[in-house]
Amino acid sequence: MNLTISGHHLEVTPALREYVLAKLDRVTRHFDQVVDINVLLSVEKLKEKERRQKAEVTLHVKGRDIFVENAHEDLYAAIDQLMDKLDRQVCRHKDKLQDHHHVSAKRIDATPV
């Protein structure tokens, strides 16, 4: 699994990196077939007083790319909400991959005795 954590108008501190890794652990625990993860943390300056912290994740799994983004005044809160969204999407993707079609009792070949 390749992991890239980068910042836009923001320095990614070791504490911030560890926080993102701890939150990503929950996602990789639910679905272990993750190929690549790109995390982008950014600060947008809308007005002089307003600053919006934004977190984005692109998760590449076999057969699909999952993109999630979230913005909040606090970067840690943005990361928390982002990981909740990502976890829901990964669980939904995993659920779609599983084969829920069971063979009915009439279709099972029974050998005559």
mmCIF file of the C-alpha atoms, coordinates in Angstrom:
data_MODEL
# 
_entry.id   MODEL 
# 
loop_
_atom_site.group_PDB 
_atom_site.id 
_atom_site.type_symbol 
_atom_site.label_atom_id 
_atom_site.label_alt_id 
_atom_site.label_comp_id 
_atom_site.label_asym_id 
_atom_site.label_entity_id 
_atom_site.label_seq_id 
_atom_site.pdbx_PDB_ins_code 
_atom_site.Cartn_x 
_atom_site.Cartn_y 
_atom_site.Cartn_z 
_atom_site.occupancy 
_atom_site.B_iso_or_equiv 
_atom_site.pdbx_formal_charge 
_atom_site.auth_seq_id 
_atom_site.auth_comp_id 
_atom_site.auth_asym_id 
_atom_site.auth_atom_id 
_atom_site.pdbx_PDB_model_num 
ATOM 1   C CA . MET A 1 1   ? 0.000   0.000   0.000  1.00 0.00 ? 1   MET A CA 1 
ATOM 2   C CA . ASN A 1 2   ? 1.394   3.357   -1.064 1.00 0.00 ? 2   ASN A CA 1 
ATOM 3   C CA . LEU A 1 3   ? 0.564   6.298   1.173  1.00 0.00 ? 3   LEU A CA 1 
ATOM 4   C CA . THR A 1 4   ? 1.127   9.942   0.271  1.00 0.00 ? 4   THR A CA 1 
ATOM 5   C CA . ILE A 1 5   ? 0.299   12.743  2.703  1.00 0.00 ? 5   ILE A CA 1 
ATOM 6   C CA . SER A 1 6   ? 0.853   16.238  1.360  1.00 0.00 ? 6   SER A CA 1 
ATOM 7   C CA . GLY A 1 7   ? -0.079  19.764  2.334  1.00 0.00 ? 7   GLY A CA 1 
ATOM 8   C CA . HIS A 1 8   ? -1.160  22.734  0.275  1.00 0.00 ? 8   HIS A CA 1 
ATOM 9   C CA . HIS A 1 9   ? -0.356  26.075  1.934  1.00 0.00 ? 9   HIS A CA 1 
ATOM 10  C CA . LEU A 1 10  ? 0.332   23.986  5.014  1.00 0.00 ? 10  LEU A CA 1 
ATOM 11  C CA . GLU A 1 11  ? 3.289   22.138  6.495  1.00 0.00 ? 11  GLU A CA 1 
ATOM 12  C CA . VAL A 1 12  ? 2.448   18.544  7.392  1.00 0.00 ? 12  VAL A CA 1 
ATOM 13  C CA . THR A 1 13  ? 3.827   18.137  10.904 1.00 0.00 ? 13  THR A CA 1 
ATOM 14  C CA . PRO A 1 14  ? 4.723   14.722  12.359 1.00 0.00 ? 14  PRO A CA 1 
ATOM 15  C CA . ALA A 1 15  ? 1.780   15.029  14.784 1.00 0.00 ? 15  ALA A CA 1 
ATOM 16  C CA . LEU A 1 16  ? -0.605  15.677  11.896 1.00 0.00 ? 16  LEU A CA 1 
ATOM 17  C CA . ARG A 1 17  ? 0.888   12.758  9.946  1.00 0.00 ? 17  ARG A CA 1 
ATOM 18  C CA . GLU A 1 18  ? 0.440   10.405  12.920 1.00 0.00 ? 18  GLU A CA 1 
ATOM 19  C CA . TYR A 1 19  ? -3.151  11.574  13.382 1.00 0.00 ? 19  TYR A CA 1 
ATOM 20  C CA . VAL A 1 20  ? -3.985  10.811  9.736  1.00 0.00 ? 20  VAL A CA 1 
ATOM 21  C CA . LEU A 1 21  ? -2.274  7.408   9.961  1.00 0.00 ? 21  LEU A CA 1 
ATOM 22  C CA . ALA A 1 22  ? -4.223  6.527   13.108 1.00 0.00 ? 22  ALA A CA 1 
ATOM 23  C CA . LYS A 1 23  ? -7.504  7.434   11.415 1.00 0.00 ? 23  LYS A CA 1 
ATOM 24  C CA . LEU A 1 24  ? -6.614  5.537   8.220  1.00 0.00 ? 24  LEU A CA 1 
ATOM 25  C CA . ASP A 1 25  ? -5.981  2.423   10.294 1.00 0.00 ? 25  ASP A CA 1 
ATOM 26  C CA . ARG A 1 26  ? -9.739  2.046   10.807 1.00 0.00 ? 26  ARG A CA 1 
ATOM 27  C CA . VAL A 1 27  ? -10.373 2.122   7.050  1.00 0.00 ? 27  VAL A CA 1 
ATOM 28  C CA . THR A 1 28  ? -7.638  -0.393  6.223  1.00 0.00 ? 28  THR A CA 1 
ATOM 29  C CA . ARG A 1 29  ? -8.932  -2.665  8.999  1.00 0.00 ? 29  ARG A CA 1 
ATOM 30  C CA . HIS A 1 30  ? -12.329 -2.857  7.267  1.00 0.00 ? 30  HIS A CA 1 
ATOM 31  C CA . PHE A 1 31  ? -10.946 -3.360  3.760  1.00 0.00 ? 31  PHE A CA 1 
ATOM 32  C CA . ASP A 1 32  ? -7.420  -4.662  3.241  1.00 0.00 ? 32  ASP A CA 1 
ATOM 33  C CA . GLN A 1 33  ? -7.281  -4.560  -0.574 1.00 0.00 ? 33  GLN A CA 1 
ATOM 34  C CA . VAL A 1 34  ? -6.185  -0.917  -0.726 1.00 0.00 ? 34  VAL A CA 1 
ATOM 35  C CA . VAL A 1 35  ? -3.604  -0.210  -3.430 1.00 0.00 ? 35  VAL A CA 1 
ATOM 36  C CA . ASP A 1 36  ? -2.882  3.491   -3.047 1.00 0.00 ? 36  ASP A CA 1 
ATOM 37  C CA . ILE A 1 37  ? -3.901  6.346   -0.714 1.00 0.00 ? 37  ILE A CA 1 
ATOM 38  C CA . ASN A 1 38  ? -3.348  10.048  -1.440 1.00 0.00 ? 38  ASN A CA 1 
ATOM 39  C CA . VAL A 1 39  ? -4.178  12.526  1.324  1.00 0.00 ? 39  VAL A CA 1 
ATOM 40  C CA . LEU A 1 40  ? -4.168  16.271  0.660  1.00 0.00 ? 40  LEU A CA 1 
ATOM 41  C CA . LEU A 1 41  ? -4.496  18.708  3.542  1.00 0.00 ? 41  LEU A CA 1 
ATOM 42  C CA . SER A 1 42  ? -4.970  22.351  2.623  1.00 0.00 ? 42  SER A CA 1 
ATOM 43  C CA . VAL A 1 43  ? -5.834  25.755  4.023  1.00 0.00 ? 43  VAL A CA 1 
ATOM 44  C CA . GLU A 1 44  ? -8.042  28.076  1.995  1.00 0.00 ? 44  GLU A CA 1 
ATOM 45  C CA . LYS A 1 45  ? -8.184  31.746  2.843  1.00 0.00 ? 45  LYS A CA 1 
ATOM 46  C CA . LEU A 1 46  ? -11.616 32.982  1.862  1.00 0.00 ? 46  LEU A CA 1 
ATOM 47  C CA . LYS A 1 47  ? -11.581 36.353  3.604  1.00 0.00 ? 47  LYS A CA 1 
ATOM 48  C CA . GLU A 1 48  ? -9.200  38.043  5.977  1.00 0.00 ? 48  GLU A CA 1 
ATOM 49  C CA . LYS A 1 49  ? -10.885 36.588  9.071  1.00 0.00 ? 49  LYS A CA 1 
ATOM 50  C CA . GLU A 1 50  ? -12.170 33.295  7.635  1.00 0.00 ? 50  GLU A CA 1 
ATOM 51  C CA . ARG A 1 51  ? -9.873  30.359  7.065  1.00 0.00 ? 51  ARG A CA 1 
ATOM 52  C CA . ARG A 1 52  ? -11.223 27.028  5.925  1.00 0.00 ? 52  ARG A CA 1 
ATOM 53  C CA . GLN A 1 53  ? -9.275  23.830  6.545  1.00 0.00 ? 53  GLN A CA 1 
ATOM 54  C CA . LYS A 1 54  ? -9.840  21.193  3.889  1.00 0.00 ? 54  LYS A CA 1 
ATOM 55  C CA . ALA A 1 55  ? -8.934  17.511  3.769  1.00 0.00 ? 55  ALA A CA 1 
ATOM 56  C CA . GLU A 1 56  ? -9.168  15.268  0.703  1.00 0.00 ? 56  GLU A CA 1 
ATOM 57  C CA . VAL A 1 57  ? -8.498  11.557  0.234  1.00 0.00 ? 57  VAL A CA 1 
ATOM 58  C CA . THR A 1 58  ? -8.245  9.554   -2.959 1.00 0.00 ? 58  THR A CA 1 
ATOM 59  C CA . LEU A 1 59  ? -8.308  5.840   -2.217 1.00 0.00 ? 59  LEU A CA 1 
ATOM 60  C CA . HIS A 1 60  ? -7.448  3.458   -5.052 1.00 0.00 ? 60  HIS A CA 1 
ATOM 61  C CA . VAL A 1 61  ? -8.814  -0.040  -4.572 1.00 0.00 ? 61  VAL A CA 1 
ATOM 62  C CA . LYS A 1 62  ? -9.069  -2.838  -7.079 1.00 0.00 ? 62  LYS A CA 1 
ATOM 63  C CA . GLY A 1 63  ? -11.585 -1.752  -9.681 1.00 0.00 ? 63  GLY A CA 1 
ATOM 64  C CA . ARG A 1 64  ? -12.464 1.671   -8.290 1.00 0.00 ? 64  ARG A CA 1 
ATOM 65  C CA . ASP A 1 65  ? -11.168 5.016   -7.065 1.00 0.00 ? 65  ASP A CA 1 
ATOM 66  C CA . ILE A 1 66  ? -12.915 6.496   -4.038 1.00 0.00 ? 66  ILE A CA 1 
ATOM 67  C CA . PHE A 1 67  ? -12.635 10.264  -3.554 1.00 0.00 ? 67  PHE A CA 1 
ATOM 68  C CA . VAL A 1 68  ? -13.800 12.035  -0.400 1.00 0.00 ? 68  VAL A CA 1 
ATOM 69  C CA . GLU A 1 69  ? -13.358 15.640  0.675  1.00 0.00 ? 69  GLU A CA 1 
ATOM 70  C CA . ASN A 1 70  ? -14.423 17.634  3.696  1.00 0.00 ? 70  ASN A CA 1 
ATOM 71  C CA . ALA A 1 71  ? -13.904 21.171  4.972  1.00 0.00 ? 71  ALA A CA 1 
ATOM 72  C CA . HIS A 1 72  ? -14.153 22.590  8.484  1.00 0.00 ? 72  HIS A CA 1 
ATOM 73  C CA . GLU A 1 73  ? -12.760 25.434  10.558 1.00 0.00 ? 73  GLU A CA 1 
ATOM 74  C CA . ASP A 1 74  ? -10.562 22.969  12.474 1.00 0.00 ? 74  ASP A CA 1 
ATOM 75  C CA . LEU A 1 75  ? -8.290  20.651  10.484 1.00 0.00 ? 75  LEU A CA 1 
ATOM 76  C CA . TYR A 1 76  ? -8.557  17.806  12.989 1.00 0.00 ? 76  TYR A CA 1 
ATOM 77  C CA . ALA A 1 77  ? -12.372 17.971  12.860 1.00 0.00 ? 77  ALA A CA 1 
ATOM 78  C CA . ALA A 1 78  ? -12.197 17.968  9.050  1.00 0.00 ? 78  ALA A CA 1 
ATOM 79  C CA . ILE A 1 79  ? -10.020 14.831  9.172  1.00 0.00 ? 79  ILE A CA 1 
ATOM 80  C CA . ASP A 1 80  ? -12.427 13.124  11.600 1.00 0.00 ? 80  ASP A CA 1 
ATOM 81  C CA . GLN A 1 81  ? -15.461 13.806  9.415  1.00 0.00 ? 81  GLN A CA 1 
ATOM 82  C CA . LEU A 1 82  ? -13.515 12.848  6.300  1.00 0.00 ? 82  LEU A CA 1 
ATOM 83  C CA . MET A 1 83  ? -12.539 9.461   7.731  1.00 0.00 ? 83  MET A CA 1 
ATOM 84  C CA . ASP A 1 84  ? -16.156 8.791   8.735  1.00 0.00 ? 84  ASP A CA 1 
ATOM 85  C CA . LYS A 1 85  ? -17.278 9.449   5.148  1.00 0.00 ? 85  LYS A CA 1 
ATOM 86  C CA . LEU A 1 86  ? -14.440 7.364   3.744  1.00 0.00 ? 86  LEU A CA 1 
ATOM 87  C CA . ASP A 1 87  ? -15.214 4.473   6.074  1.00 0.00 ? 87  ASP A CA 1 
ATOM 88  C CA . ARG A 1 88  ? -18.867 4.457   4.980  1.00 0.00 ? 88  ARG A CA 1 
ATOM 89  C CA . GLN A 1 89  ? -17.896 4.467   1.297  1.00 0.00 ? 89  GLN A CA 1 
ATOM 90  C CA . VAL A 1 90  ? -15.316 1.703   1.743  1.00 0.00 ? 90  VAL A CA 1 
ATOM 91  C CA . CYS A 1 91  ? -17.847 -0.466  3.622  1.00 0.00 ? 91  CYS A CA 1 
ATOM 92  C CA . ARG A 1 92  ? -20.412 0.158   0.864  1.00 0.00 ? 92  ARG A CA 1 
ATOM 93  C CA . HIS A 1 93  ? -17.838 -0.795  -1.796 1.00 0.00 ? 93  HIS A CA 1 
ATOM 94  C CA . LYS A 1 94  ? -16.893 -3.940  0.111  1.00 0.00 ? 94  LYS A CA 1 
ATOM 95  C CA . ASP A 1 95  ? -20.556 -4.869  0.453  1.00 0.00 ? 95  ASP A CA 1 
ATOM 96  C CA . LYS A 1 96  ? -21.050 -4.519  -3.313 1.00 0.00 ? 96  LYS A CA 1 
ATOM 97  C CA . LEU A 1 97  ? -18.070 -6.770  -4.002 1.00 0.00 ? 97  LEU A CA 1 
ATOM 98  C CA . GLN A 1 98  ? -19.388 -9.620  -1.885 1.00 0.00 ? 98  GLN A CA 1 
ATOM 99  C CA . ASP A 1 99  ? -21.560 -12.140 -3.657 1.00 0.00 ? 99  ASP A CA 1 
ATOM 100 C CA . HIS A 1 100 ? -24.935 -12.159 -1.934 1.00 0.00 ? 100 HIS A CA 1 
ATOM 101 C CA . HIS A 1 101 ? -26.588 -14.498 -4.407 1.00 0.00 ? 101 HIS A CA 1 
ATOM 102 C CA . HIS A 1 102 ? -27.183 -17.857 -2.824 1.00 0.00 ? 102 HIS A CA 1 
ATOM 103 C CA . VAL A 1 103 ? -28.165 -20.944 -4.755 1.00 0.00 ? 103 VAL A CA 1 
ATOM 104 C CA . SER A 1 104 ? -31.771 -21.783 -4.064 1.00 0.00 ? 104 SER A CA 1 
ATOM 105 C CA . ALA A 1 105 ? -32.732 -25.219 -2.804 1.00 0.00 ? 105 ALA A CA 1 
ATOM 106 C CA . LYS A 1 106 ? -34.465 -26.116 -6.100 1.00 0.00 ? 106 LYS A CA 1 
ATOM 107 C CA . ARG A 1 107 ? -31.330 -25.487 -8.124 1.00 0.00 ? 107 ARG A CA 1 
ATOM 108 C CA . ILE A 1 108 ? -28.982 -27.651 -6.091 1.00 0.00 ? 108 ILE A CA 1 
ATOM 109 C CA . ASP A 1 109 ? -28.136 -30.833 -7.971 1.00 0.00 ? 109 ASP A CA 1 
ATOM 110 C CA . ALA A 1 110 ? -29.093 -33.780 -5.845 1.00 0.00 ? 110 ALA A CA 1 
ATOM 111 C CA . THR A 1 111 ? -27.846 -37.209 -6.786 1.00 0.00 ? 111 THR A CA 1 
ATOM 112 C CA . PRO A 1 112 ? -30.683 -39.764 -6.831 1.00 0.00 ? 112 PRO A CA 1 
ATOM 113 C CA . VAL A 1 113 ? -30.313 -42.432 -4.181 1.00 0.00 ? 113 VAL A CA 1 
# 
